[in-house]
Amino acid sequence: MARDLGRQGGAGDAHVRHVLPGHDLRPGAATDPLRRARGPPNAGRAGPRRSPFTRHGVSLPAVQDERGQGRARVSASTPSAAQGLYSDVIRERWRRPRHRGELPGANAVAEDVNPLCGDRVRLMLAVEPEGRIADARFVGDSCAICAASADVVADLVSGRSRSEAAALELADVLNVLQAEIRPTRMRCVTLPLSVLARALAVAPGSGHPRSEPGSRPPLQ
């Protein structure tokens, strides 16, 4: 991979293109603000299960229905359509992410890219000496699904221990996203999870060396 991973965010990251509507993330892309053509929901999504993160007190977000705004163009005629590729949760997390932005003082930082589509995510963690993740934030240039997944991952690990964060699974993220993700788009969901694993591997107390601030190139 051309770019090294794991640099802390800083002033040199002024060119990071955050995932917000109207920011022209991909010049020449389709007019659909959520990028890429839609297809029918895939029935092979991981089935519902009781998430260990729910048991620990993390509640699933109640997201306001935005279908009336017409931007996502998701039909409300059937429940299956409402739970389609771009669910209300994905649209809400993409438009109004809770954890997007730089994290000053982050001491565990990792970055990765999906070479198939170009999605890129950097995750920053502020890990306390006893191993608790005090805060988590992300930046990147990615599709709506990947950005929503990154926001959910940051949300679920904030306030957790390193071991609890390491136990985060794909099913936990899918339970929050509440969407039928096609197999061809599943990598959009799993990319932030792989970045989380990299960040935890260099977190204080992990036994792995950390990268020095300013030693990594900024996101392009």
Backbone bond lengths (Angstrom), bond angles and torsions (degrees), N, CA, C in turn:
res aa  C-N    CA-C-N  psi(-1)  N-CA   C-N-CA  omega(-1)  CA-C   N-CA-C  phi
1 M - - - 1.447 - - 1.514 109.16 -
2 A 1.321 115.57 134.04 1.459 119.54 -171.23 1.507 111.78 -65.84
3 R 1.324 116.25 -35.36 1.458 118.56 -177.53 1.516 109.82 -100.27
4 D 1.305 116.22 139.37 1.454 120.35 174.98 1.516 108.79 -74.09
5 L 1.334 114.94 158.63 1.442 120.34 -178.95 1.517 109.51 -109.29
6 G 1.338 113.76 158.76 1.443 118.21 167.92 1.501 116.32 94.82
7 R 1.365 119.75 17.81 1.457 118.12 179.10 1.519 110.56 -88.45
8 Q 1.293 115.68 146.30 1.452 119.60 173.68 1.516 110.39 -70.38
9 G 1.360 116.25 146.91 1.445 120.08 176.26 1.515 110.55 -72.25
10 G 1.309 116.64 152.71 1.455 120.33 179.16 1.496 111.04 -165.79
11 A 1.325 115.08 -161.97 1.461 119.76 -176.37 1.502 111.96 -64.26
12 G 1.338 117.74 -24.63 1.457 120.27 -178.25 1.502 113.39 -74.38
13 D 1.330 117.62 -1.44 1.457 120.55 -177.27 1.517 111.74 -98.33
14 A 1.320 117.62 28.13 1.461 120.37 -174.93 1.504 112.07 -64.84
15 H 1.341 116.72 -19.34 1.454 118.64 -176.76 1.519 112.85 -94.77
16 V 1.313 118.51 6.88 1.457 120.46 177.60 1.514 108.61 -64.36
17 R 1.312 115.62 129.30 1.459 119.63 -179.20 1.516 108.14 -98.35
18 H 1.329 117.66 104.84 1.448 120.81 -178.06 1.526 109.81 -72.35
19 V 1.307 114.57 156.51 1.454 119.25 -174.70 1.513 109.20 -87.91
20 L 1.310 117.51 90.58 1.443 123.45 176.08 1.519 108.61 -136.28
21 P 1.324 118.02 150.66 1.464 119.52 -178.68 1.514 111.49 -62.33
22 G 1.325 116.02 140.58 1.447 121.54 175.71 1.507 114.67 85.76
23 H 1.341 118.14 4.54 1.458 120.25 -178.51 1.520 112.88 -91.65
24 D 1.326 117.41 6.56 1.468 121.57 176.28 1.521 111.10 52.53
25 L 1.335 114.57 56.66 1.459 119.15 -176.69 1.512 111.84 -63.38
26 R 1.312 117.79 -37.60 1.451 121.00 -175.93 1.522 109.15 -130.71
27 P 1.315 120.15 93.10 1.469 121.09 -179.86 1.513 110.63 -55.54
28 G 1.312 115.44 136.07 1.451 119.93 177.68 1.511 113.86 85.08
29 A 1.350 118.00 4.62 1.456 120.15 -178.43 1.517 109.37 -77.42
30 A 1.328 115.82 175.50 1.451 121.47 -179.89 1.520 109.39 -65.05
31 T 1.331 117.43 160.65 1.449 121.37 -175.94 1.511 112.14 -71.30
32 D 1.312 119.39 -18.40 1.454 122.75 178.34 1.520 109.08 -61.63
33 P 1.352 119.50 120.60 1.465 120.11 -177.34 1.503 113.37 -64.91
34 L 1.314 118.74 -17.96 1.460 120.83 179.67 1.506 112.25 -92.43
35 R 1.335 119.83 2.47 1.455 126.28 170.80 1.521 112.38 69.07
36 R 1.300 115.11 142.37 1.450 126.12 174.77 1.531 111.68 68.15
37 A 1.320 114.47 152.42 1.456 120.69 -178.32 1.514 110.16 -70.25
38 R 1.329 114.43 148.38 1.461 119.25 178.26 1.530 110.39 -85.97
39 G 1.294 115.31 161.33 1.448 121.92 173.81 1.505 108.58 -142.98
40 P 1.326 118.21 173.90 1.464 120.77 -179.57 1.510 110.25 -66.75
41 P 1.346 117.94 148.03 1.461 120.39 177.58 1.514 110.40 -57.56
42 N 1.308 116.24 144.49 1.460 121.36 -179.68 1.510 108.98 -95.66
43 A 1.296 115.45 132.38 1.455 120.21 -176.00 1.506 112.55 -79.85
44 G 1.328 119.15 -4.77 1.454 121.47 -174.08 1.507 113.87 -90.54
45 R 1.337 118.38 14.99 1.451 120.25 -179.58 1.517 110.32 -63.85
46 A 1.323 115.19 151.19 1.449 119.65 177.86 1.519 109.83 -56.32
47 G 1.315 117.56 133.40 1.447 122.82 -175.22 1.517 111.89 -70.27
48 P 1.333 116.75 162.94 1.460 120.03 -178.83 1.513 111.10 -66.80
49 R 1.297 116.16 145.10 1.451 121.46 174.40 1.506 107.92 -148.67
50 R 1.283 116.48 164.98 1.455 120.39 178.74 1.512 108.45 -82.09
51 S 1.292 115.73 112.62 1.457 120.58 -173.81 1.514 111.16 -73.33
52 P 1.338 117.66 135.74 1.466 119.07 173.72 1.517 112.10 -62.70
53 F 1.323 117.80 -24.68 1.459 120.27 177.84 1.520 110.22 -72.66
54 T 1.343 117.11 -32.72 1.458 120.21 174.02 1.518 110.45 -66.78
55 R 1.329 116.44 -40.45 1.460 119.82 179.22 1.520 111.17 -62.76
56 H 1.321 116.42 -31.57 1.456 120.06 -178.83 1.518 112.41 -82.89
57 G 1.325 117.63 1.77 1.451 119.23 173.97 1.505 115.16 108.29
58 V 1.321 119.77 4.73 1.459 121.50 176.51 1.513 107.74 -85.48
59 S 1.319 117.47 118.37 1.452 121.18 -177.65 1.510 110.43 -92.95
60 L 1.333 115.60 149.57 1.454 120.20 176.45 1.516 108.72 -76.68
61 P 1.325 118.40 138.38 1.465 120.86 -174.12 1.512 111.85 -72.18
62 A 1.310 114.40 141.32 1.457 120.24 172.06 1.515 106.74 -94.24
63 V 1.315 116.67 110.71 1.458 121.22 -171.99 1.517 109.55 -105.10
64 Q 1.296 115.97 135.23 1.454 121.08 179.11 1.514 110.83 -64.31
65 D 1.331 116.14 138.23 1.457 121.47 179.02 1.514 108.96 -71.70
66 E 1.346 116.80 123.03 1.464 121.47 -177.49 1.522 112.03 -112.13
67 R 1.323 116.94 14.23 1.464 117.60 -175.85 1.519 111.72 -60.85
68 G 1.346 116.03 -30.09 1.449 118.50 -177.76 1.512 113.57 -66.39
69 Q 1.335 117.82 -18.30 1.458 119.88 -179.14 1.510 112.42 -75.91
70 G 1.327 117.75 -18.09 1.457 120.81 173.16 1.498 115.46 80.08
71 R 1.345 119.61 0.83 1.462 119.68 -174.70 1.519 111.32 -79.32
72 A 1.337 117.05 -37.77 1.459 118.76 -177.32 1.523 111.84 -83.57
73 R 1.326 117.36 -19.47 1.455 122.08 176.11 1.520 111.29 55.55
74 V 1.329 116.44 42.58 1.461 121.55 176.02 1.513 107.93 -100.11
75 S 1.313 116.91 127.33 1.456 120.99 -178.19 1.513 110.60 -67.37
76 A 1.325 116.46 139.31 1.458 121.03 178.20 1.516 111.34 -101.08
77 S 1.310 117.66 15.86 1.455 120.54 -173.76 1.511 112.86 -71.41
78 T 1.328 118.44 -30.02 1.459 121.59 -178.21 1.511 109.55 -136.48
79 P 1.346 118.48 154.47 1.463 120.72 176.51 1.515 112.47 -60.30
80 S 1.345 116.99 -34.70 1.461 118.77 -178.47 1.519 111.15 -65.20
81 A 1.335 117.37 -34.18 1.460 119.73 177.88 1.520 110.66 -67.32
82 A 1.342 116.06 -39.71 1.461 119.54 179.57 1.515 111.55 -65.58
83 Q 1.315 116.87 -25.67 1.460 121.20 178.84 1.517 110.48 -100.81
84 G 1.308 117.83 28.62 1.454 122.55 -176.18 1.508 113.15 -77.56
85 L 1.332 114.80 -160.36 1.455 121.14 -173.38 1.522 111.93 -56.73
86 Y 1.339 117.14 -43.95 1.457 120.74 179.41 1.523 108.40 -107.87
87 S 1.292 116.52 87.64 1.456 121.23 -179.89 1.523 110.21 -72.24
88 D 1.326 115.83 169.28 1.459 120.14 176.41 1.526 110.92 -58.18
89 V 1.328 116.35 -37.37 1.465 120.06 -179.37 1.523 110.41 -64.66
90 I 1.328 117.30 -44.62 1.467 120.56 179.89 1.518 110.21 -61.95
91 R 1.314 116.96 -45.78 1.462 119.60 -179.63 1.527 111.77 -63.46
92 E 1.326 116.29 -41.25 1.465 120.12 179.84 1.527 111.28 -66.45
93 R 1.325 116.74 -44.25 1.470 120.38 -179.30 1.525 111.24 -68.02
94 W 1.330 116.74 -29.66 1.464 120.46 179.58 1.527 111.04 -74.86
95 R 1.331 116.21 -43.01 1.459 120.19 -176.76 1.522 112.79 -78.51
96 R 1.324 115.95 -37.68 1.463 120.65 -176.82 1.528 110.03 -131.45
97 P 1.319 117.70 67.08 1.472 120.01 -179.19 1.526 111.31 -64.37
98 R 1.307 115.65 145.56 1.466 120.92 -178.00 1.529 112.47 -89.53
99 H 1.323 116.30 -21.44 1.466 119.27 -171.86 1.528 112.51 -126.84
100 R 1.320 118.55 20.79 1.458 120.49 178.54 1.522 109.79 -82.04
101 G 1.322 116.23 138.81 1.455 121.55 176.55 1.513 112.16 130.05
102 E 1.320 115.03 167.60 1.459 120.55 179.75 1.524 110.65 -70.08
103 L 1.324 115.49 154.78 1.461 121.41 179.37 1.530 108.90 -124.82
104 P 1.331 117.79 93.41 1.469 119.61 177.96 1.527 110.52 -58.83
105 G 1.302 115.94 137.07 1.454 120.25 179.49 1.510 114.39 83.88
106 A 1.322 117.85 5.82 1.468 119.67 177.44 1.523 109.60 -62.09
107 N 1.328 116.48 136.03 1.464 120.30 -179.28 1.522 113.23 -118.58
108 A 1.313 116.73 10.37 1.464 121.81 173.21 1.524 107.16 -144.87
109 V 1.311 116.94 107.18 1.466 122.09 -173.29 1.518 109.26 -129.96
110 A 1.320 116.13 136.26 1.463 120.47 176.93 1.518 109.25 -146.50
111 E 1.306 115.19 157.85 1.467 122.40 -176.80 1.524 108.61 -144.96
112 D 1.321 115.90 145.27 1.463 119.64 176.14 1.519 108.49 -151.74
113 V 1.331 115.16 164.14 1.460 121.69 -177.36 1.517 108.97 -136.19
114 N 1.314 115.81 144.95 1.458 121.63 172.59 1.523 107.35 -91.24
115 P 1.337 118.84 108.59 1.464 120.21 -175.83 1.520 113.26 -66.77
116 L 1.318 117.95 -16.70 1.462 120.55 -178.10 1.523 112.35 -76.10
117 C 1.327 116.88 -34.32 1.469 119.51 -176.51 1.523 112.98 -125.77
118 G 1.322 117.98 -12.42 1.454 120.46 179.64 1.509 115.08 90.18
119 D 1.335 118.69 0.22 1.461 120.02 175.94 1.522 109.55 -57.23
120 R 1.323 115.99 135.58 1.466 120.83 -179.35 1.526 108.66 -136.05
121 V 1.328 115.91 133.30 1.463 121.49 -178.16 1.521 109.52 -136.37
122 R 1.321 116.27 135.61 1.462 122.28 170.03 1.519 107.89 -117.85
123 L 1.332 116.02 130.26 1.461 122.15 179.77 1.523 108.90 -114.46
124 M 1.330 115.96 134.01 1.460 122.21 -178.92 1.521 109.42 -121.59
125 L 1.328 116.60 130.05 1.457 122.49 -179.57 1.522 109.70 -120.37
126 A 1.322 115.83 141.21 1.460 122.03 170.19 1.524 106.62 -106.32
127 V 1.323 116.21 101.77 1.462 121.94 -174.34 1.523 109.32 -102.07
128 E 1.320 116.42 124.60 1.456 121.66 -179.90 1.528 110.43 -76.70
129 P 1.343 117.97 162.21 1.468 120.56 -176.88 1.519 114.01 -55.45
130 E 1.326 117.05 -34.38 1.467 118.91 -179.68 1.523 112.73 -80.83
131 G 1.328 117.42 -0.79 1.456 120.71 175.29 1.511 115.51 101.84
132 R 1.325 118.17 -0.46 1.462 120.58 178.90 1.521 109.67 -79.67
133 I 1.341 116.31 137.56 1.463 121.82 177.17 1.525 107.95 -86.00
134 A 1.320 116.15 103.82 1.460 120.87 -176.12 1.523 111.78 -71.33
135 D 1.327 116.99 -34.11 1.465 120.43 -178.31 1.522 108.80 -158.34
136 A 1.313 115.53 156.98 1.470 121.90 178.38 1.515 108.51 -145.54
137 R 1.332 115.56 136.73 1.464 120.94 177.64 1.521 109.36 -142.31
138 F 1.334 114.75 162.86 1.458 119.57 180.00 1.518 109.91 -139.56
139 V 1.320 115.45 156.81 1.460 123.42 168.63 1.518 106.44 -138.27
140 G 1.322 116.38 164.60 1.453 118.23 177.60 1.506 113.52 163.21
141 D 1.301 114.13 179.99 1.460 124.46 178.13 1.514 105.63 -128.36
142 S 1.328 116.65 104.57 1.464 119.02 -172.05 1.515 110.69 -156.53
143 C 1.320 114.62 174.28 1.462 121.10 177.93 1.523 109.81 -76.13
144 A 1.332 116.07 173.95 1.458 121.29 -177.16 1.521 111.76 -62.49
145 I 1.332 117.43 -41.10 1.463 120.35 -178.12 1.520 110.38 -64.62
146 C 1.313 117.18 -45.77 1.463 121.31 -178.69 1.526 110.85 -65.17
147 A 1.325 117.56 -42.21 1.461 120.91 178.92 1.525 110.94 -63.98
148 A 1.329 116.58 -42.08 1.463 120.01 178.27 1.522 110.89 -64.30
149 S 1.324 116.50 -41.16 1.462 120.62 178.20 1.525 110.90 -62.16
150 A 1.332 117.25 -43.55 1.463 120.77 179.02 1.523 110.99 -61.83
151 D 1.327 116.98 -39.62 1.455 120.60 179.53 1.523 110.66 -66.11
152 V 1.331 116.59 -40.06 1.466 121.00 178.52 1.528 110.48 -66.19
153 V 1.330 117.05 -43.85 1.466 120.60 179.14 1.528 110.11 -58.96
154 A 1.333 116.92 -47.02 1.463 120.09 179.12 1.523 111.33 -61.61
155 D 1.325 116.14 -37.51 1.456 121.22 179.64 1.529 110.98 -65.74
156 L 1.326 116.43 -45.09 1.459 120.88 -174.77 1.525 113.30 -70.81
157 V 1.326 117.94 -30.05 1.468 119.14 -177.10 1.523 112.79 -91.02
158 S 1.317 118.34 -16.23 1.467 120.38 179.51 1.527 109.87 -63.37
159 G 1.321 115.85 128.10 1.450 121.12 -178.76 1.514 114.29 86.05
160 R 1.317 117.20 -0.74 1.467 122.03 -178.78 1.526 111.02 -96.67
161 S 1.319 114.87 163.73 1.456 120.19 172.14 1.522 108.99 -80.31
162 R 1.335 116.39 166.29 1.462 119.69 177.61 1.521 110.67 -59.33
163 S 1.322 117.31 -42.16 1.470 119.78 -177.94 1.520 111.28 -66.52
164 E 1.322 117.70 -38.32 1.463 120.19 177.54 1.524 110.36 -66.27
165 A 1.322 116.81 -41.85 1.464 119.98 178.81 1.520 110.92 -63.99
166 A 1.333 116.69 -37.96 1.462 120.25 179.63 1.523 111.75 -66.47
167 A 1.330 117.30 -21.81 1.465 121.03 -179.84 1.524 112.78 -84.94
168 L 1.330 117.69 -2.86 1.463 120.67 179.23 1.522 110.05 -61.25
169 E 1.321 116.86 131.51 1.455 122.20 -176.38 1.524 110.98 -117.46
170 L 1.326 114.46 164.71 1.461 121.06 177.41 1.522 110.94 -56.59
171 A 1.330 117.23 -41.43 1.464 120.48 -178.46 1.523 111.72 -61.68
172 D 1.337 117.38 -33.50 1.465 120.17 177.80 1.526 110.84 -62.85
173 V 1.328 116.15 -42.73 1.465 120.46 -179.84 1.527 110.37 -68.94
174 L 1.328 117.15 -43.26 1.465 120.62 179.69 1.523 111.35 -62.94
175 N 1.329 117.43 -35.90 1.462 120.35 178.40 1.523 111.38 -60.88
176 V 1.325 116.76 -35.41 1.460 120.18 179.67 1.529 110.80 -78.92
177 L 1.325 116.87 -40.52 1.471 120.36 -178.29 1.521 112.06 -66.09
178 Q 1.333 117.83 -30.17 1.466 122.49 176.81 1.529 111.87 53.48
179 A 1.321 116.08 50.05 1.467 120.56 -177.32 1.518 110.31 -138.97
180 E 1.322 115.17 154.20 1.461 122.30 173.38 1.528 107.31 -87.50
181 I 1.310 117.25 101.69 1.460 121.67 -178.09 1.522 109.36 -94.39
182 R 1.322 116.43 122.91 1.462 120.20 178.23 1.524 110.08 -67.77
183 P 1.334 117.58 151.48 1.473 119.63 178.25 1.524 112.73 -55.58
184 T 1.325 117.38 -34.18 1.467 120.07 -179.16 1.522 112.59 -69.77
185 R 1.330 117.31 -15.57 1.465 121.39 179.29 1.524 112.83 -110.05
186 M 1.333 117.26 1.80 1.460 119.28 -175.89 1.522 112.14 -63.56
187 R 1.335 116.93 -30.23 1.461 119.46 178.54 1.525 110.86 -62.67
188 C 1.327 117.43 -26.08 1.462 120.52 176.56 1.529 110.77 -63.64
189 V 1.324 116.34 -31.75 1.462 121.13 179.19 1.520 111.14 -81.91
190 T 1.326 116.94 -39.30 1.464 120.28 -173.15 1.531 113.75 -80.97
191 L 1.335 118.40 -18.76 1.464 119.56 -179.46 1.530 112.06 -56.40
192 P 1.343 120.23 -49.17 1.467 118.62 178.12 1.524 113.35 -61.20
193 L 1.326 117.80 -30.25 1.463 120.19 177.21 1.521 111.28 -67.16
194 S 1.327 116.84 -39.33 1.464 119.43 177.93 1.523 110.75 -68.49
195 V 1.336 116.80 -34.24 1.464 120.05 176.49 1.532 109.88 -67.63
196 L 1.320 116.97 -38.57 1.464 120.57 176.40 1.522 110.84 -59.19
197 A 1.332 117.09 -44.96 1.463 120.62 179.66 1.526 110.92 -59.88
198 R 1.327 116.76 -39.87 1.469 120.49 178.37 1.531 110.87 -65.94
199 A 1.321 116.54 -41.57 1.465 119.94 -179.58 1.526 111.16 -65.51
200 L 1.323 116.78 -41.89 1.462 119.86 178.94 1.522 111.36 -65.05
201 A 1.327 116.18 -30.81 1.466 120.23 -179.19 1.521 112.24 -67.77
202 V 1.334 117.42 -23.89 1.469 120.48 -179.96 1.524 111.94 -110.10
203 A 1.339 116.96 8.69 1.460 120.51 179.94 1.526 110.61 -70.09
204 P 1.323 118.06 152.45 1.463 120.55 176.56 1.526 111.12 -54.85
205 G 1.313 116.10 134.14 1.450 120.96 -178.86 1.503 114.52 88.87
206 S 1.341 117.02 -3.08 1.463 119.82 -179.32 1.516 111.93 -81.99
207 G 1.333 117.01 -17.39 1.456 120.46 -177.75 1.507 113.84 88.09
208 H 1.338 117.68 0.78 1.453 122.03 178.45 1.525 109.39 -106.65
209 P 1.331 117.91 146.77 1.467 120.17 179.14 1.514 111.19 -68.25
210 R 1.327 115.50 146.18 1.454 121.38 177.32 1.515 109.83 -96.62
211 S 1.327 115.27 150.93 1.460 119.74 175.46 1.517 109.34 -77.10
212 E 1.321 116.52 147.87 1.453 121.23 179.65 1.521 110.36 -78.33
213 P 1.345 118.06 143.08 1.465 120.33 177.49 1.524 110.98 -56.86
214 G 1.321 115.22 136.52 1.450 120.73 177.84 1.508 114.56 82.95
215 S 1.339 117.76 4.72 1.461 119.95 -177.26 1.513 112.74 -91.65
216 R 1.329 117.83 -4.43 1.452 121.52 -178.65 1.520 110.06 -115.01
217 P 1.329 117.79 147.17 1.468 119.76 177.75 1.511 110.62 -72.65
218 P 1.331 118.49 151.69 1.463 120.62 179.22 1.510 110.97 -71.40
219 L 1.329 114.52 161.83 1.459 120.03 172.90 1.516 108.73 -62.72
220 Q 1.314 116.37 141.16 1.458 121.28 178.81 1.528 109.54 -108.87
